[in-house]
Amino acid sequence: MEASSGRIISELAQKERALAAEIEAAQTEAKRTIEQAESEAKRILAEAETVARQLATNNAQRLTAEQERIRTAERDSAKASVEAEKARAEGRVGQAVDLILKAVLP
């Protein structure tokens, strides 16, 4: 009976060591998986930040271009208005000169 108990104890100890080795291997694998997931998350975050910076730069460039287009259009419109007003004023000056000359010279 003593030999049988010793053998059972030996088998249990061997199974315990095997289970301990399996647990250690599983923990090592879990740690490796977590490290890979963290690395992938960092990569994805860095990529997202790069894309966000690119989008912000593109939006800023589009806004700058749109502002310049609006300024140019407004400047051109203002020039056209000034030129039209100047032409009307010159026409009125000519009419005024004609009226003065007619009034002064019979």
C-alpha positions, 0 to 999 in steps of 0.5 A: 500500500505504501508503494501504491501511495508513493506512486500516486503521490509521484503521479500527482506531483508529475501532473502538478508540474505539467499543469504548472508548465501549461499555466506558465506557457499560457501566461507567456502566450497571453503576455505576448498576445497583449504586447502584440495588441498594444503594439498594434494599438499604438500603430493604429493610433499613430496612423490615425494621428497622421491622417488627422494631421493630413486632413487638418492641413488639407482643410486649412489649405482649402480654406486658404484657397477659398478665402483667396478666391473670395477676396479676389472676387470681391476685389474684382467686383469692387474695381468694376463698381469703382470704374462704373461709378467713375465713368458715370461721374465723368459723364456727369462732369461732361454734362455739367461743363456743357450746361455751364458753357450753354448758360455762359455762352449764348 
